[in-house]
Amino acid sequence: MGAMAWIELDGAVNARDLGGLPAGDGLRIAPRTLLRSDNLQDLTPADITKLVDGLGLTTVIDLRSTGELESEGSSPLGRQVPGVNHVHLSVLPEVGKRTDVAAEALLLRRERDRSRYPDDAMCGHYLGYLEDRPESVTGALRAIAGAPGAALVHCAAGKDRTGVVIALTLTAVGVPAEAVIADYAATDQRTEAILERLKRSPTYAADLRDSPVDRHRPRPETMKAVLEQVQAHYGGARRWLADHGFTGADLERLRAKLVVAGDADRSDAG
C-alpha cells in the first residue's frame, strides 16, 4: 500500500493522511480528504497553517467523551479558525465525572467487553462503540461525507476510537481488510510519543503512570478480529451502517467524497 503519509506536526504525534489507500477495482482513497490524529489542543500556528492551508482541513470530528473535552479543552482550530467546523461525537457511554457510579459502570463495561469477544477484550471494547453509541459512529461518517474539504477524525491517542471509526469508514468504501489493518497498526510507530504526550495531561496521567508501553500498542490481530466480528454478527460494515440509518444515498456520498481513480497521487503531507 506504499509508505504511510504521516503529517508531521509540532503539537500532535499520530497524524496521517489516508490518501492513497487502495479501495478496490483500481480505486484509491483521495489525498487530502480523510485525516486521522491524536488530540489537537497543542497545535501550533504552523500546525494550523499546514492543516488548513496545506491540506484543506474544514471539518474536525472529535470522538472524545464530554468529560475529556471539558477537561482538556478544544483545539486552537476551534478558537482561531472560524472556517473549520467541529463535530463532537463521543463513542463511549456518558457516565459523568469519576465517581463510584462511574467506576461501577466502567467495571460493568469491562465485563461486557470480555463477554463480547473473550479471546481479545480490546476487540470486545471496540465492538462496544458500535453497540453503545451507533448514532455517534454514523454521525461521524456523515460528517466525513459532508465535509467541504478534508475531514480529520481524532480522539485522545488516535488509536482506539479513531481506529474503529476510520476502519468502518474505509471498509464501507471498499478498502480491503489488510490495508485497514495495516493503517490501524501504523500507530505503533508513534506509541511512545503518544504516551509521552498523554502523560503530560492530568486527564490521562494517573491512568498511564504505571501502565507498560506494550499494553498500549495496537495489535493487528485485534483489528482483524473486529472486522471479522462485524462481518459475522452484522453482515459487514455496510449492512451495520444500513441497519443504523446510514442509507444507500449516505454511502454514495461517502464514496464520492473519498474514492478516486487509482492513479491519484498520495498527499505529500510531511
N, C-alpha and C positions, 0 to 999 in steps of 0.2 A: 504493500500500500504506500510505499515511499516514506520519506522522512517526516517525522512529526512536525507540524507547523507551530512551534512554540511562539508565543507572544512574550517577548522579554520586557518586563515592567519593573519599575523600582518598588512599587507598593503591592505587588501580588506575585506569587511564585508558581502558580499552577494554571496559567492561562494559555490557551491554544485555540487556533482556528481549525475547524473541522473540514474546511475546504479541501477537496482532493480525494476524500474517501470514496471508494467505489460504491455505486448504487445500482449495479446490475445492468445487463444489456448495453454495456459500453457507456453508461452514465456515471456521473460523479456528483458529489456534493459541491455546490458552487463555493468558491472562496468568498470571504467577507459576508457570509450570510448567517452562519451559526458559530458562535464562540462559546467557550466554557472557561470557568475560572474559580479560584478560591475567593474569599470575601474581598470587598473592594474599598473598604473605608480608609486604607492607607495610600490610595492612589495619589501620585504627584501631578503637578500641572503638565509635565512632559508625558506622563502616562495617559492623561486625559486627551492630550493632543494626538497621541498615537492611536488611541481607540476611536475617537470621534472623527478626527480629520483623516487619519491614515486608513482606518478600517471601516469607517462609515457606521459606527455604532449609533443606533437610535433607540434600542429597547433593552432594558435590563430586567431579567426575571430572577427575583430573589426568593430562594426556596427555604430560607431560614425561618425559624419559629418567630412568633411575635416577641417572645421573651428575648431572644438573641438580637432581634432588630432594635428593641428598646435599650438593651444593654450596650450593644456595640455601636449603634447608630447607622445611618445610611452612608453611602459613599459620597465623596465630593462631587461626583457626577450629578447627584440629585440636588445638591446645594448650589452648584455653579453652572450647570449646563441645562438651560431650560428646554432645549430641543430633545433631550433624552427622556423617554418615558420609562417610569419604574412600575413594575408589577410585582406585588408581594403575594406569594402563594406558598404557604407552609405545607409541606407534605407530611408533617408529624401531627399527631393529635395535640390539640392545645390544652395543656393541663395546668396552666398558670405558673406561678412562681415555684421555687423549690421548697415545697412544704412536705409534710408527711403524706398528704394526699397525692402529691405529685410523685413522691418516691414509691408509693404503693402502685400507682399507675405505671411507673417505669418498670417495676418488678413484674407486673402483670404482662406488660408489653414484651419483656424479655422472654417470659414463659411462652407467650404466643409466637414469638419469633422462632423458638426452638421447635414448637409443635408444627409450624408450617413446613419446615424442612429440617428434620433432626440432624442430617449429616453436615449442615452448614448453617449455623444460626444467623450469620450475616445475610445469606440468601433469604432466609425467612424474614429478616428485618426489612430487606429491600422489597419483598413481596407485600409487606405491611403497608408501604407507601400507597400501593395500588388499592389495597383494601380499605385503609383508613381515610385517605384523602383523594379519592379518584377525581373529584372536581378540581383539585389543585393541579393534578397531573394533566388533565385535558385542557385546563385553562392555560397552563404553560405552553402546550403545543399550539393552542390558538394564538397566543401572544407571539410565538415564533413565526407562525404563518402570516400574521398581520403586521409584522414589523416593516416599516418603510425601508429600513436599511438592515444592518447587521443586528442580530439578537444575541445577547450574552446571558447565559444561564449560570448562576452561581449559588453556592451555599456557604459553608464555613471553610471547609478544606477543598471543596470542588471535587470530591471523590465519590461520596455515597449518594446523597440526594441528587446532586448534579449528575452523577454517573447513571442513575436509573432513568431520570427524565431524558437525558441525552440518548441512552441506549434505546428507549422506547421510540423516541423521535427518529433515530437513524434506522431502526428496524422497520418502522412503519413506511418509510420511503424507499425501502429496498436495499439498504446496506447489509451485506452478508454478516452472519454471526461472527466469523473470525475477525473481521475488521472492527466490529463493535467491541469485541472482547479486547483486541489489541489497543484500541483507544482507551478503554477503561483502565487497562493495565499500565498505560504510559504514565499515569500519575505516580507510579512507583519511583520514577526518576527524580521526583521532586518531594518525596515523602519527608526526608529530614528537614528540608527548607519549610515545608508546610507546618510541621510540628513546632519548629522554632518560632514561626510567626504566631501560631495559636497560643503557645506558652507565654507569650508576652501580654496576652489579654486576660484580665481577671475572669472573663466569662468562661474560658476554657482551661485556664492554667491548672486549677485544682484537679480536674478530671484527668489531666495528662501527666501530672507530676511524676507519678510512679509507674506510668504505663510504658512498656517496652516498645521501641520503634516498630519491631516486626508485627506487633498487633495491629498496626495501622496501615500496613502495606496492602494495596489492592491485590487480591488473588484472582488470576484469570479464571480459575475453576468456579469461583463464586459467580461471576457474571455469566459464565457458560450455563451454570445451574439455573440462574434466573431466567435466561432466555428459554431454556428447556421447559421450565415450570410454567412460564407464560403460555408456551405452546400447548403443553399437556393439559393445563387446567382451564385456560381461557380460549383456546383455539388460535393463539398467536396475538401479536401486538395489535394488528388491525381489527381483529374481532373484539379484543378487550376494549379498544377505543370506541368501536361502534356500539358496544353494549353499554357504554357510559356516555352516550350522547354526542360523540365525535362523528359527525356524519360523513358520508361519501364526499360531499362538497368541501367539508373541512379538510379531508385528506388530500383532495385535489389541490386545494390552496397551499397546503404544506409542501406537497411535491413541487408545485410550480415555484414556490419560494426557494426551495433548497436544491433542486436537482437540475443539472445541465448536462450537455453533451460531454463525453469523456475527455475531449482534448482541451478542456478548460484548464488553465494554469492554476497551481496551488498558490495560495496567498503567500507573499513574501512578508511575513509578519514579524520577523525577528528584529 
